[in-house]
Amino acid sequence: MNLPNHERESNQFTGIANVIGVMDRGGDVIAPGAFIDALAGFLDKGFIGLSHDWDALPIGMPDTAEERAGGLWVSGTFHSTRAAQAARVVVRERLE
């Protein structure tokens, strides 16, 4: 995710979480409009997982989400757990 300067030292993140029109690792291609019906539930009960690991604790929670031309745009907050903060550091370092 592309972190603006003010977010690099915070627990916030923003970016495209899922692209539209590109085949993913599972062989799926997301069509425009695919997220519309799920956004409210994602914001209410959703989570940000590390590498789609549903068995591990989440590393963050979504604050906003909307479908844009490129895909599912999400902003969120990292949790304070050790794993979440380690993921935050990795994201920051890779973007730098």
Steps between C-alpha positions, in 0.01 A plus 500: 500500500619848424543690826509882486770665714261579788400133520851352498548563871140431599292188524297597192512353152325564170507332163348258255429173680368312198526592133228474238552318172824320590526126569604434860697204639181300535411552134219745574441822308297758694235677292396864547224526760606181680560676832189719515278266703780396739643838602267569794565156651874532442507832684278371781657159565795472261868478574835535330689171504863438422536299178133392513571291812154458652638284783731772637399811688425793267761772465256785446147623459346690211391858564368579151456296183368579157517361151697724266596459136813300594347280766408485866650805673540462878629713784551348839685480826761244603435323830752545784597132509859397433409335166303803382776742591756277328283508186477880528879526513541271199248704298678824591846362418393352167337827394812695588 
